[in-house]
Amino acid sequence: MDYQNGFKSSYEKEYLNAPLPIEEKDCVKIPLKEFEKNVAYDITLDIYKTFDTRICVVEHNNKLEIREPEPGETTCK
């Protein structure tokens, strides 16, 4: 989320009749091309209750990792 320019949804997809993602095989797959490296993203899963978290995709030792940014940060180190 860009706090200076307001909320912008960069990826949204509705899944009907999908199983609740308790196991990895049931998780929603978001293509990596949707994420810029080292940018903080807000992820929201809206079901019976809303779940949200913040993530960054970072490259470490030639592998992509998902990390949680510090509160208020818009990039990850």
C-alpha positions as CSV (number, residue, x, y, z in Angstrom):
1,M,0.0,0.0,0.0
2,D,1.4,3.4,-0.9
3,Y,0.4,5.5,2.0
4,Q,1.2,8.8,0.2
5,N,-1.0,8.0,-2.9
6,G,-3.7,6.0,-1.1
7,F,-4.9,2.4,-1.6
8,K,-4.4,0.7,-4.9
9,S,-5.4,-2.8,-5.6
10,S,-2.9,-4.4,-7.8
11,Y,-4.2,-8.0,-7.8
12,E,-7.7,-9.2,-7.0
13,K,-9.4,-12.5,-7.8
14,E,-12.6,-14.0,-6.6
15,Y,-12.7,-17.7,-5.9
16,L,-16.2,-19.2,-5.6
17,N,-16.7,-22.6,-3.9
18,A,-13.0,-23.0,-3.2
19,P,-12.0,-24.9,-0.1
20,L,-10.9,-22.9,2.9
21,P,-7.1,-22.7,2.7
22,I,-6.1,-24.8,5.7
23,E,-3.7,-27.0,3.8
24,E,-1.1,-25.7,1.3
25,K,-2.8,-27.5,-1.6
26,D,-5.9,-25.3,-1.1
27,C,-4.1,-22.0,-1.0
28,V,-4.7,-19.3,-3.6
29,K,-1.8,-19.1,-5.9
30,I,-0.7,-15.5,-6.8
31,P,1.9,-15.4,-9.6
32,L,5.3,-14.1,-8.6
33,K,5.2,-11.6,-11.5
34,E,2.5,-9.7,-9.5
35,F,5.1,-8.8,-6.9
36,E,8.0,-6.3,-7.1
37,K,11.0,-7.3,-5.0
38,N,11.5,-5.4,-1.7
39,V,8.1,-3.7,-1.8
40,A,5.7,-4.1,1.1
41,Y,2.3,-5.5,0.1
42,D,-0.9,-5.8,2.2
43,I,-2.6,-9.2,1.7
44,T,-6.2,-9.6,2.6
45,L,-8.3,-12.8,2.7
46,D,-11.9,-12.0,3.1
47,I,-14.0,-15.0,4.1
48,Y,-16.2,-15.3,7.2
49,K,-13.7,-13.2,9.1
50,T,-11.1,-11.0,7.4
51,F,-7.5,-12.0,7.6
52,D,-4.8,-9.6,6.6
53,T,-1.0,-9.4,6.7
54,R,1.9,-7.5,5.1
55,I,4.6,-9.2,3.1
56,C,7.6,-8.4,1.0
57,V,9.2,-10.7,-1.6
58,V,13.0,-10.4,-1.3
59,E,15.9,-12.2,-3.0
60,H,18.4,-13.8,-0.6
61,N,21.2,-16.2,-1.7
62,N,19.6,-16.4,-5.2
63,K,16.3,-17.5,-3.8
64,L,13.0,-15.6,-3.3
65,E,11.8,-15.3,0.2
66,I,8.7,-13.8,1.8
67,R,9.3,-11.6,4.8
68,E,7.2,-9.5,7.0
69,P,8.1,-5.7,6.8
70,E,8.4,-3.6,10.0
71,P,5.3,-1.6,10.8
72,G,5.0,1.5,8.6
73,E,7.7,0.4,6.2
74,T,6.9,0.5,2.5
75,T,10.0,-1.5,1.5
76,C,12.0,-4.4,2.9
77,K,15.7,-4.6,3.4
